[in-house]
Every structure is written in C-alpha cells, then in structure tokens.
Amino acid sequence: MAEALKHLIGPGTARDTADAVAGAFSTFDPDAFLDDILPVIDGLELMQRGQCIANALSRHLPDDFEAAATILHLCLPAPGRAGLSGWALLSFNQYIAAHGRDHMETALGLLKALTPHFTAEFGIRPFIADDQEKALAIIAGWVKDPNHHVRRLASEGTRPRLPWAMRLPRLVQDPSPILPILEALIDDEEDYVRRSVANSLNDIAKDHPDLVADFVERHSAGASKDRLWLLKHASRTLIKKGHGKALANFGLAPLDDVTASLTLERGHVGFPGELAFEVRLSNTGKDMRTALVDYVIHHQKKDGSLSPKVFKGKSLQLKPGESVTIAKRHAFRPITTRVYHPGGHRLEIMVNGVVQTGADFSLGVSDGRED
C-alpha cells in the first residue's frame, strides 16, 4: 500500500527546518521551535503539517518580515550550500503568504527564489488577490527569467482556477490581464512551461469559451508543432463540449456527409458492469473527412433527472464512401466522484461536437449507491 501523502512532511522535516534556520539565525532556539511541533505533528494531515511548521516559524522568527525573509532566503540551496528543498518548503509558502502581504516586492522575490526548489504557485495567489495590478506587474517580469521554474510560476500561479488553490475571482471574471503573460510563454523552450500555459487557457475557457477560441485562432497561423499541441491542449474542454469554433480551429467542423449509427449489446447494465456498444460511421461524401467521435453518458440523478458527462472517444479519417465500426465498453464501477442511481440512462454519440445518434438503457444498482 502506498504511503499516505501526509508523511511527505513529518518530524524529520521539522528537524531539517530547525537546522536550516539555526544556521541562518544566530539567536534561534531550535529546541523551543521543535517543542511547538513534534508533540502534535503526527496527528495532522499534509497541509496541516505544513501549517504547523509555518506557525512555529511565526513564533520564532523576527516580527520584522524583511528580517525574517532574509533568514528564509539563507535557508534555500545555493552554490556551496545544500539548503532546504521539496516539501520542507511548503511551510515557507504558508509563512510568506501569511506575513508578507505588506511587503509584496520582498515576498514575491522570496517566492521566486524558492520556486526552483519547490512550487510557489500557491504562495503567490494571496498577493494577486490583494493587489492584482501590482502583483501581476512583478510577475510579468518573470517570463524571460533564465530559470524555467520561475517562468512556469508566472503562468501556473496566475491560473484563474488552479486546482487545490484559492480561486482568483477577478481573473475568473476578466482574464485579460494574464493573456500577455501566456502569449509571452506560448513558445517557451520547456514543455513544462508550455503545459502550464495550456492549462491556464483551459481554465479560462470554462468561463470565456469564445475568448479562448479566438486566442487559438490568432496563434494558429504558422504555428510550430509544439505550439499546435499547446493550443489543442488548451482547447480540450471546448472540444469536449463541442464548441463550434474550437472544433473548426482544428479542422473538426460539423460534417453533413458523415453519418453514425449506434448499437447496444444490451439495454440493461448491472452494477458493477459494462455498457458495450458499437458505433458505425459512414462517409457518404466525395472528400476525405476527419471525425472526432466522443460519447455522452446521461447519468440518472437522485431526483430522476439526467446529468450528461462527455467521454473522449477517438479521432479517425474516413475516405469517401468508407465505413468504420468502433467497439467500446464503458465501465460502471464504484468511484469516489459519483453516486450511481438505478433506472433510465442515455448514451449519445457526438461527431465533431454534434450529437448524431443515441439510445436509452437502464442501470441496475441494488441500493442506489456505489457501496
């Protein structure tokens, strides 16, 4: 069995932090610092463990944030010095976010120095929330930094809907202030950075689909292979939802001359079980066609209504007059993110974002739940 995530931070992390701070701060009392942490840390979860160490830093570092920031900077790796790295720096993120808000330049500079050794994407978000214009003016300067971790922080830390992090409501409502950052990094030499740009654009697409479709269109002309991959990855939510312009950006416009028929192996599925089905596609036209075939399961909710979820199928090319059969099995099994309810469900087939055909089926669940 895999070790629990909370063990990424533990008593050893606290001792390493105490040693690092003691080496940078002559009046620091490592024993008193550890006395605040070791009696309680084993009973805490991952983020709480980081916060426990951050709280102890608050009690044992100078009250002056500028002085404390100098000490923390000296705890980071440097030529000739090992320093702290990895999960030991989660508490630094938490401490900086709590105590550096009135010292934005110093705090963001420290997070910039920290991010090559551990992500700082969570630490910078409170500063953006507090003073978006000032924070983004500083962060925008990182797009040409020689360190790719810093460049990635400029895109990842400004994502409007970064998973597991505080949301940035102003950027959710109006993402235009971060578009220059994303444009500056769209052809970054590091795939690690480009993926972050794509993920940020995908975040934006959830609230501003047309804006992202237009962005992709503008940046597609003469695009390199790497940029085209980024733009398609950025469009993945739009493509999945059948957004017309997003599909057209990649040559996946609605097809009048491609038809689809659907056959279910059976009309009832037990739980756990599988829905087996076949889709037959036919190109009735005179030109080669590219078809993106996805399927939608309309799950029954507790109140009897149906809730659709799109699942990725496959992309294929059809020659004039050609027909192709795709066989698929969709599993219904216990998962933590969905409660299944018995009764009528529906399967629909989408071709280039347009529903072509569908069929009803029933799902049998003994007690209406997955357990």
C-alpha positions as CSV (number, residue, x, y, z in Angstrom):
1,M,0.0,0.0,0.0
2,A,1.3,3.5,-0.9
3,E,2.4,5.6,2.0
4,A,-0.1,8.3,3.0
5,L,0.6,11.8,1.5
6,K,0.8,13.3,4.9
7,H,4.1,11.6,5.5
8,L,5.8,13.8,2.9
9,I,6.1,16.2,5.9
10,G,6.9,14.9,9.4
11,P,9.2,15.1,12.4
12,G,12.2,14.8,10.1
13,T,11.1,17.8,8.1
14,A,10.7,19.8,11.2
15,R,14.2,18.9,12.4
16,D,15.7,19.8,8.9
17,T,13.9,23.1,9.1
18,A,15.2,23.8,12.6
19,D,18.8,23.0,11.5
20,A,18.5,25.3,8.4
21,V,17.0,28.2,10.3
22,A,19.6,27.8,13.1
23,G,22.4,28.1,10.6
24,A,21.0,31.4,9.3
25,F,19.7,33.0,12.5
26,S,22.1,33.0,15.4
27,T,19.6,33.6,18.2
28,F,17.2,31.0,17.0
29,D,16.3,28.3,19.6
30,P,15.8,25.0,17.7
31,D,14.7,23.1,20.7
32,A,11.9,25.5,21.5
33,F,10.9,25.5,17.8
34,L,10.7,21.7,17.8
35,D,8.8,21.7,21.1
36,D,6.0,23.6,19.3
37,I,5.8,21.0,16.5
38,L,6.8,17.4,17.5
39,P,4.1,16.8,20.1
40,V,1.3,17.4,17.6
41,I,2.5,16.9,14.0
42,D,1.9,13.2,13.8
43,G,-1.9,13.7,14.3
44,L,-2.2,16.2,11.4
45,E,-2.8,15.8,7.7
46,L,-0.4,17.1,5.0
47,M,-1.4,20.7,4.7
48,Q,-1.9,21.0,8.4
49,R,1.6,19.7,9.0
50,G,3.0,22.4,6.8
51,Q,0.9,25.0,8.6
52,C,2.1,23.7,11.9
53,I,5.7,24.3,11.0
54,A,4.7,27.7,9.5
55,N,3.0,28.7,12.7
56,A,6.1,27.7,14.7
57,L,8.2,29.9,12.3
58,S,5.8,32.8,13.1
59,R,6.6,32.4,16.7
60,H,10.4,32.0,16.4
61,L,11.4,34.3,13.5
62,P,11.7,38.1,13.9
63,D,8.5,40.0,13.8
64,D,10.0,42.2,11.1
65,F,9.2,40.4,7.8
66,E,12.1,41.9,5.9
67,A,14.5,40.4,8.5
68,A,12.6,37.1,8.5
69,A,12.7,36.9,4.7
70,T,16.5,37.3,4.7
71,I,16.7,34.4,7.1
72,L,14.4,32.2,5.0
73,H,16.4,33.1,1.8
74,L,19.6,31.8,3.5
75,C,17.8,28.5,4.2
76,L,17.4,27.8,0.4
77,P,20.0,25.9,-1.6
78,A,22.9,27.9,-3.1
79,P,26.3,27.2,-4.5
80,G,28.2,25.5,-1.7
81,R,25.1,25.2,0.5
82,A,22.6,22.3,0.4
83,G,19.7,24.1,1.9
84,L,16.0,23.1,2.2
85,S,14.1,21.8,-0.8
86,G,11.0,19.8,-1.6
87,W,8.1,19.5,0.8
88,A,10.1,21.2,3.6
89,L,9.4,24.4,1.7
90,L,5.6,24.2,1.9
91,S,5.7,25.9,5.3
92,F,7.8,28.7,3.8
93,N,5.0,29.2,1.3
94,Q,2.4,29.4,4.0
95,Y,4.5,31.7,6.2
96,I,5.2,34.1,3.4
97,A,1.5,34.2,2.4
98,A,0.5,35.0,6.0
99,H,3.2,37.5,6.9
100,G,4.5,39.1,3.7
101,R,1.3,40.8,2.4
102,D,2.5,44.3,3.4
103,H,5.9,43.6,1.8
104,M,4.9,42.4,-1.7
105,E,8.2,43.0,-3.5
106,T,10.2,41.2,-0.9
107,A,7.7,38.4,-0.5
108,L,7.3,37.7,-4.2
109,G,11.1,37.9,-4.7
110,L,11.5,35.2,-2.0
111,L,8.8,33.0,-3.6
112,K,10.7,33.5,-6.9
113,A,13.9,32.3,-5.3
114,L,12.1,29.4,-3.7
115,T,10.3,28.0,-6.7
116,P,13.3,26.3,-8.3
117,H,13.3,24.1,-5.2
118,F,9.6,23.6,-4.6
119,T,6.5,25.0,-6.2
120,A,5.4,28.5,-5.1
121,E,2.2,28.6,-7.2
122,F,0.0,28.5,-4.0
123,G,2.1,31.1,-2.2
124,I,1.8,33.9,-4.7
125,R,-2.0,33.8,-5.1
126,P,-2.9,35.8,-1.9
127,F,-0.7,38.6,-3.3
128,I,-2.6,38.6,-6.6
129,A,-5.9,38.6,-4.7
130,D,-4.8,41.5,-2.5
131,D,-3.4,43.8,-5.3
132,Q,-3.8,42.2,-8.7
133,E,-2.3,45.1,-10.7
134,K,0.9,45.4,-8.6
135,A,1.4,41.6,-8.3
136,L,1.0,41.0,-12.0
137,A,3.3,43.8,-12.8
138,I,6.0,42.0,-10.8
139,I,5.1,38.5,-12.1
140,A,5.1,39.6,-15.7
141,G,8.8,40.3,-15.4
142,W,9.5,36.7,-14.8
143,V,8.5,35.5,-18.3
144,K,12.1,36.0,-19.5
145,D,13.8,34.6,-16.4
146,P,16.6,32.0,-17.3
147,N,15.1,29.5,-14.8
148,H,12.2,27.6,-16.3
149,H,10.6,27.0,-12.9
150,V,10.3,30.8,-12.5
151,R,8.8,31.2,-16.0
152,R,6.3,28.4,-15.2
153,L,5.4,30.2,-11.9
154,A,4.3,33.2,-13.9
155,S,1.7,31.1,-15.8
156,E,0.8,28.5,-13.2
157,G,0.5,30.8,-10.2
158,T,-1.8,33.1,-12.2
159,R,-4.3,30.4,-13.4
160,P,-7.8,31.7,-12.5
161,R,-8.9,28.2,-11.3
162,L,-5.8,26.5,-10.2
163,P,-6.8,23.1,-8.6
164,W,-6.4,22.8,-4.9
165,A,-5.7,26.5,-4.6
166,M,-7.6,29.7,-3.7
167,R,-9.6,30.9,-6.7
168,L,-8.9,34.3,-8.2
169,P,-12.4,35.7,-8.8
170,R,-11.2,38.9,-10.6
171,L,-9.3,36.8,-13.1
172,V,-12.1,34.3,-13.5
173,Q,-14.4,37.3,-14.4
174,D,-11.8,39.0,-16.6
175,P,-8.7,37.0,-17.6
176,S,-7.4,39.7,-20.0
177,P,-4.6,40.9,-17.6
178,I,-2.8,37.5,-17.8
179,L,-3.1,37.0,-21.5
180,P,0.2,38.9,-22.2
181,I,2.0,36.5,-19.8
182,L,0.6,33.5,-21.6
183,E,1.4,34.9,-25.0
184,A,5.0,35.6,-23.9
185,L,5.4,31.9,-22.9
186,I,3.5,30.2,-25.7
187,D,6.7,29.2,-27.4
188,D,8.8,28.6,-24.3
189,E,11.6,26.1,-24.9
190,E,10.4,23.9,-21.9
191,D,7.4,21.6,-22.3
192,Y,6.9,22.0,-18.5
193,V,6.2,25.7,-19.1
194,R,4.1,25.2,-22.2
195,R,1.8,22.7,-20.4
196,S,1.2,25.3,-17.8
197,V,0.2,27.9,-20.4
198,A,-2.2,25.3,-22.0
199,N,-3.7,24.6,-18.6
200,S,-4.3,28.3,-17.8
201,L,-6.0,28.8,-21.2
202,N,-8.1,25.7,-20.5
203,D,-9.1,27.3,-17.1
204,I,-10.1,30.5,-18.9
205,A,-12.1,28.5,-21.5
206,K,-14.5,27.3,-18.8
207,D,-15.8,30.9,-18.3
208,H,-14.8,32.6,-21.6
209,P,-15.0,29.9,-24.3
210,D,-15.2,32.4,-27.2
211,L,-12.2,34.3,-25.9
212,V,-10.0,31.2,-25.9
213,A,-11.3,30.0,-29.3
214,D,-10.3,33.4,-30.7
215,F,-6.9,33.3,-29.0
216,V,-6.3,29.8,-30.5
217,E,-7.3,31.0,-33.9
218,R,-5.0,34.1,-33.8
219,H,-2.0,32.0,-32.7
220,S,-2.5,29.0,-35.0
221,A,-1.2,30.5,-38.3
222,G,2.3,29.3,-38.9
223,A,2.4,27.6,-35.6
224,S,5.2,25.1,-34.8
225,K,4.3,21.5,-33.8
226,D,4.9,22.4,-30.2
227,R,2.6,25.4,-30.3
228,L,-0.1,23.5,-32.1
229,W,0.0,20.8,-29.4
230,L,-0.3,23.6,-26.7
231,L,-3.3,25.2,-28.5
232,K,-5.1,21.9,-28.9
233,H,-4.5,21.0,-25.2
234,A,-5.7,24.5,-24.2
235,S,-8.9,23.7,-26.2
236,R,-9.6,20.3,-24.8
237,T,-12.6,21.4,-22.7
238,L,-14.1,23.4,-25.6
239,I,-13.6,20.4,-28.0
240,K,-15.1,18.0,-25.5
241,K,-18.1,20.3,-25.2
242,G,-18.5,20.6,-28.9
243,H,-17.7,24.3,-29.2
244,G,-18.1,25.1,-32.9
245,K,-15.2,27.5,-33.4
246,A,-12.8,25.4,-31.2
247,L,-13.5,22.4,-33.4
248,A,-13.2,24.4,-36.6
249,N,-9.8,25.6,-35.4
250,F,-8.5,22.1,-35.8
251,G,-10.4,21.1,-38.9
252,L,-13.2,19.5,-37.0
253,A,-16.2,21.4,-38.3
254,P,-19.7,19.7,-38.3
255,L,-19.9,17.1,-41.0
256,D,-23.0,16.8,-43.1
257,D,-21.8,13.8,-45.1
258,V,-20.7,11.6,-42.2
259,T,-23.5,9.6,-40.5
260,A,-23.4,7.5,-37.4
261,S,-25.5,4.6,-36.2
262,L,-25.4,3.1,-32.7
263,T,-26.0,-0.5,-31.4
264,L,-26.1,-1.5,-27.8
265,E,-25.1,-5.0,-26.8
266,R,-28.0,-5.0,-24.3
267,G,-30.4,-2.4,-22.9
268,H,-29.7,-3.1,-19.2
269,V,-26.5,-3.0,-17.3
270,G,-25.9,-4.4,-13.8
271,F,-23.8,-2.7,-11.3
272,P,-20.9,-3.1,-11.3
273,G,-20.9,-3.8,-15.0
274,E,-20.1,-2.6,-18.5
275,L,-22.1,-0.9,-21.3
276,A,-20.9,-2.5,-24.5
277,F,-21.8,-0.7,-27.7
278,E,-20.7,-0.2,-31.4
279,V,-20.7,2.9,-33.5
280,R,-20.7,2.6,-37.2
281,L,-19.5,5.7,-39.1
282,S,-20.1,6.2,-42.8
283,N,-18.6,8.9,-45.1
284,T,-21.3,9.4,-47.8
285,G,-19.4,12.3,-49.4
286,K,-16.7,12.7,-52.0
287,D,-13.9,14.0,-49.8
288,M,-11.7,12.7,-47.0
289,R,-13.2,13.6,-43.6
290,T,-11.7,13.8,-40.2
291,A,-14.1,12.7,-37.5
292,L,-13.7,13.2,-33.7
293,V,-16.0,10.7,-32.1
294,D,-17.0,11.2,-28.4
295,Y,-19.8,9.8,-26.4
296,V,-22.1,11.2,-23.7
297,I,-23.5,9.3,-20.8
298,H,-26.6,10.9,-19.3
299,H,-26.5,9.7,-15.7
300,Q,-29.7,9.5,-13.7
301,K,-29.7,11.8,-10.6
302,K,-31.4,11.2,-7.3
303,D,-34.4,13.4,-8.4
304,G,-34.8,11.4,-11.6
305,S,-33.3,14.0,-14.0
306,L,-30.4,13.2,-16.2
307,S,-26.9,14.8,-16.0
308,P,-24.6,14.5,-19.0
309,K,-20.9,13.7,-19.0
310,V,-18.8,13.7,-22.1
311,F,-16.1,10.9,-22.5
312,K,-13.4,11.0,-25.1
313,G,-13.6,8.6,-27.9
314,K,-11.2,8.7,-30.9
315,S,-10.2,10.7,-33.9
316,L,-10.1,9.0,-37.3
317,Q,-10.1,9.8,-41.0
318,L,-12.7,8.4,-43.4
319,K,-12.1,8.0,-47.1
320,P,-15.0,8.8,-49.5
321,G,-17.6,6.0,-49.2
322,E,-15.7,4.4,-46.3
323,S,-17.5,2.9,-43.3
324,V,-15.8,2.1,-40.0
325,T,-17.1,0.3,-36.9
326,I,-15.9,1.3,-33.4
327,A,-16.5,-1.0,-30.5
328,K,-16.4,0.4,-26.9
329,R,-17.1,-0.8,-23.4
330,H,-17.9,1.8,-20.7
331,A,-17.4,0.6,-17.2
332,F,-19.8,1.3,-14.3
333,R,-17.9,0.7,-11.1
334,P,-17.6,2.2,-7.6
335,I,-15.7,5.6,-7.8
336,T,-15.4,8.3,-5.2
337,T,-16.6,11.1,-7.5
338,R,-20.0,9.8,-8.4
339,V,-23.0,8.2,-6.8
340,Y,-24.9,6.0,-9.3
341,H,-28.7,5.7,-9.2
342,P,-30.8,2.9,-10.7
343,G,-33.1,3.5,-13.6
344,G,-33.1,5.0,-17.0
345,H,-29.8,6.4,-18.5
346,R,-29.0,7.5,-22.0
347,L,-26.0,7.1,-24.3
348,E,-25.4,9.6,-27.2
349,I,-22.7,9.7,-29.9
350,M,-21.1,13.0,-30.9
351,V,-19.2,13.5,-34.1
352,N,-17.2,16.7,-34.2
353,G,-19.2,18.1,-31.3
354,V,-22.7,17.3,-32.8
355,V,-24.9,14.6,-31.4
356,Q,-25.6,12.2,-34.2
357,T,-27.5,9.4,-32.5
358,G,-28.4,7.9,-29.1
359,A,-30.1,5.1,-27.2
360,D,-31.6,4.6,-23.8
361,F,-30.5,1.9,-21.3
362,S,-31.2,1.1,-17.7
363,L,-28.7,0.7,-14.9
364,G,-29.4,-1.7,-12.0
365,V,-27.9,-0.6,-8.6
366,S,-29.0,-2.6,-5.6
367,D,-29.4,0.3,-3.2
368,G,-28.9,3.3,-5.4
369,R,-25.3,3.8,-4.2
370,E,-21.9,2.6,-5.2
371,D,-21.1,0.9,-1.9
